[in-house]
Amino acid sequence: MLTGVPLRRRHEVLVTDDPDHLRGEFPETEVAAVVLAAGKGTRMVSEMPKVLHPLAGRPMLLRV
């Protein structure tokens, strides 16, 4: 299965078939991130609340 992995530039995605990118498995590396999910999400152009959008296969809300 191909998955999207965000790169540094906005709206640019690297396509890969490596399932580790979905699970967040990075051996010998600690990964930390802050997901900002405040606000109305108007730039997302979606009826779904921002915190319910999937992040690596699960809603962002379930990752906190």
Backbone as a chain_set.jsonl record, in Angstrom:
{"seq": "MLTGVPLRRRHEVLVTDDPDHLRGEFPETEVAAVVLAAGKGTRMVSEMPKVLHPLAGRPMLLRV", "coords": {"N": [[0.839, -1.169, 0.0], [0.584, 2.206, -0.832], [1.728, 5.106, 0.835], [1.402, 8.453, 2.086], [3.944, 10.698, 2.953], [4.657, 13.511, 4.706], [6.722, 16.173, 3.543], [9.202, 18.787, 3.974], [8.361, 21.107, 2.585], [5.32, 22.886, 2.138], [2.382, 21.174, 1.239], [3.686, 19.234, -0.244], [4.369, 15.868, -0.923], [5.886, 12.773, -0.193], [5.729, 9.729, -1.811], [5.464, 6.465, -0.729], [5.961, 2.922, -0.259], [6.483, 1.895, 2.149], [5.448, 0.461, 5.046], [6.188, 1.171, 7.626], [6.156, 3.896, 7.898], [3.51, 4.506, 8.361], [2.983, 3.364, 10.86], [4.688, 4.721, 12.477], [7.143, 3.742, 13.222], [10.391, 4.031, 13.956], [13.315, 2.83, 14.239], [15.834, 3.162, 16.759], [15.566, 5.9, 16.951], [14.199, 8.764, 18.412], [11.062, 10.206, 18.117], [9.332, 13.195, 18.143], [6.475, 15.263, 18.181], [4.371, 18.116, 17.741], [1.044, 18.512, 17.365], [-0.948, 20.867, 16.156], [-4.162, 21.535, 16.867], [-6.083, 23.431, 17.296], [-8.587, 25.991, 16.91], [-10.809, 26.768, 14.136], [-10.394, 25.336, 11.803], [-10.744, 26.24, 9.184], [-9.135, 26.493, 6.904], [-8.826, 23.911, 6.096], [-10.993, 23.18, 4.659], [-13.283, 21.483, 5.196], [-16.039, 19.615, 6.468], [-15.685, 18.068, 8.646], [-14.597, 18.098, 12.024], [-11.382, 19.403, 12.915], [-9.794, 17.892, 14.74], [-10.687, 15.322, 14.329], [-9.752, 14.42, 11.928], [-7.822, 12.019, 10.139], [-4.623, 10.95, 11.257], [-1.906, 9.319, 10.376], [-3.576, 7.091, 10.077], [-5.297, 7.085, 12.293], [-7.708, 9.025, 14.156], [-6.694, 12.359, 15.003], [-7.349, 13.134, 17.601], [-7.254, 10.766, 19.083], [-4.587, 10.391, 19.453], [-3.504, 11.819, 21.48]], "CA": [[0.0, 0.0, 0.0], [1.345, 3.443, -0.875], [1.347, 6.056, 1.868], [1.977, 9.791, 1.936], [4.799, 11.148, 4.043], [4.887, 14.935, 4.477], [8.077, 16.695, 3.47], [9.323, 20.106, 4.573], [7.588, 22.126, 1.877], [3.869, 22.756, 2.276], [1.619, 20.481, 0.193], [4.517, 18.291, -0.993], [4.275, 14.563, -0.275], [6.701, 11.691, -0.722], [4.937, 8.511, -1.864], [6.291, 5.317, -0.381], [5.215, 1.712, 0.08], [7.048, 1.441, 3.419], [4.399, 0.538, 6.056], [6.691, 1.727, 8.877], [5.787, 5.302, 7.97], [2.173, 4.579, 8.94], [3.009, 2.973, 12.264], [5.575, 5.596, 13.231], [8.254, 2.949, 13.743], [11.691, 4.516, 13.521], [14.255, 2.235, 15.185], [16.98, 3.934, 17.244], [15.307, 7.33, 16.814], [13.036, 9.262, 19.132], [10.326, 11.166, 17.31], [8.373, 13.986, 18.916], [5.79, 16.24, 17.336], [3.244, 18.847, 18.312], [-0.002, 18.661, 16.363], [-1.814, 21.974, 16.547], [-5.522, 21.234, 16.416], [-6.994, 24.444, 17.816], [-9.177, 26.824, 15.867], [-11.98, 26.257, 13.415], [-9.996, 24.481, 10.694], [-11.341, 26.751, 7.951], [-8.252, 26.265, 5.756], [-8.905, 22.502, 5.71], [-12.162, 23.084, 3.783], [-13.903, 20.207, 5.519], [-17.109, 19.662, 7.458], [-15.224, 17.291, 9.784], [-13.735, 18.848, 12.942], [-9.958, 19.176, 12.658], [-9.23, 16.844, 15.598], [-11.15, 14.007, 13.892], [-9.062, 14.033, 10.7], [-6.851, 10.953, 10.415], [-3.182, 11.173, 11.287], [-1.328, 7.973, 10.344], [-4.607, 6.063, 10.171], [-6.164, 7.244, 13.466], [-8.048, 10.432, 14.383], [-5.706, 13.084, 15.814], [-7.787, 13.158, 18.986], [-6.845, 9.532, 19.751], [-3.13, 10.362, 19.562], [-3.049, 12.659, 22.595]], "C": [[0.89, 1.239, 0.0], [0.83, 4.398, 0.186], [2.005, 7.391, 1.596], [2.779, 10.165, 3.166], [5.101, 12.626, 3.799], [6.37, 15.271, 4.435], [8.09, 18.098, 4.067], [8.452, 21.155, 3.893], [6.094, 21.848, 1.965], [3.266, 22.102, 1.038], [2.468, 19.527, -0.637], [4.547, 16.968, -0.22], [5.197, 13.574, -0.981], [5.846, 10.429, -0.695], [5.863, 7.327, -1.646], [5.406, 4.103, -0.132], [5.737, 1.118, 1.387], [5.994, 1.578, 4.521], [4.878, 1.117, 7.383], [6.33, 3.202, 9.018], [4.398, 5.465, 8.57], [2.189, 4.307, 10.431], [3.89, 3.889, 13.107], [6.747, 4.855, 13.828], [9.562, 3.429, 13.134], [12.719, 3.998, 14.516], [15.423, 3.173, 15.496], [16.802, 5.44, 17.107], [14.084, 7.686, 17.65], [12.374, 10.329, 18.284], [9.334, 11.868, 18.213], [7.747, 15.001, 17.985], [4.697, 16.918, 18.138], [2.245, 19.046, 17.184], [-0.946, 19.743, 16.864], [-3.203, 21.735, 15.982], [-6.526, 22.206, 17.016], [-7.577, 25.234, 16.648], [-10.311, 26.113, 15.159], [-11.631, 25.352, 12.251], [-10.536, 24.952, 9.35], [-10.449, 26.533, 6.731], [-8.278, 24.818, 5.287], [-10.067, 22.252, 4.767], [-12.853, 21.731, 3.969], [-15.015, 20.43, 6.539], [-16.691, 18.933, 8.741], [-14.371, 18.169, 10.713], [-12.266, 18.434, 12.761], [-9.399, 18.003, 13.478], [-9.684, 15.444, 15.21], [-10.516, 13.557, 12.584], [-7.999, 12.994, 11.021], [-5.406, 11.441, 10.345], [-2.559, 9.797, 11.429], [-2.386, 6.914, 10.647], [-5.541, 6.155, 11.363], [-6.514, 8.712, 13.631], [-7.016, 11.099, 15.298], [-6.064, 13.054, 17.288], [-7.348, 11.915, 19.761], [-5.336, 9.437, 19.948], [-2.61, 11.236, 20.692], [-3.307, 11.973, 23.909]], "O": [[1.854, 1.305, 0.763], [-0.377, 4.486, 0.411], [3.05, 7.454, 0.948], [2.328, 9.966, 4.295], [5.731, 12.968, 2.799], [7.168, 14.722, 5.195], [7.081, 18.546, 4.611], [7.868, 22.004, 4.566], [5.663, 20.698, 1.876], [3.618, 22.456, -0.088], [1.993, 19.049, -1.667], [4.731, 16.959, 0.997], [5.276, 13.545, -2.209], [5.29, 10.092, 0.35], [6.905, 7.203, -2.289], [4.223, 4.251, 0.175], [5.459, -0.042, 1.694], [5.667, 2.701, 4.905], [4.05, 1.522, 8.198], [6.211, 3.706, 10.135], [4.132, 6.471, 9.228], [1.471, 4.962, 11.186], [3.836, 3.831, 14.336], [7.298, 5.287, 14.84], [9.806, 3.252, 11.941], [12.976, 4.646, 15.531], [15.928, 3.877, 14.622], [17.783, 6.182, 17.143], [13.064, 6.998, 17.602], [13.034, 11.245, 17.791], [8.589, 11.229, 18.956], [8.414, 15.539, 17.101], [4.168, 16.354, 19.096], [2.557, 19.67, 16.17], [-1.649, 19.565, 17.859], [-3.398, 21.732, 14.766], [-7.687, 21.853, 17.224], [-7.09, 25.136, 15.522], [-10.716, 25.011, 15.531], [-12.51, 24.651, 11.749], [-10.762, 24.131, 8.46], [-10.964, 26.4, 5.621], [-7.801, 24.519, 4.192], [-10.119, 21.199, 4.13], [-12.986, 20.947, 3.03], [-14.932, 21.332, 7.373], [-17.277, 19.156, 9.8], [-13.509, 18.907, 10.235], [-11.959, 17.272, 12.491], [-8.615, 17.209, 12.959], [-9.127, 14.464, 15.705], [-10.723, 12.417, 12.166], [-7.345, 13.076, 12.061], [-5.037, 12.238, 9.482], [-2.669, 9.172, 12.484], [-2.128, 5.959, 11.38], [-6.494, 5.381, 11.448], [-5.706, 9.574, 13.285], [-6.526, 10.485, 16.246], [-5.179, 12.958, 18.138], [-7.095, 11.996, 20.964], [-4.859, 8.481, 20.558], [-1.398, 11.382, 20.849], [-2.993, 12.523, 24.965]]}, "num_chains": 1, "name": "protein.A"}
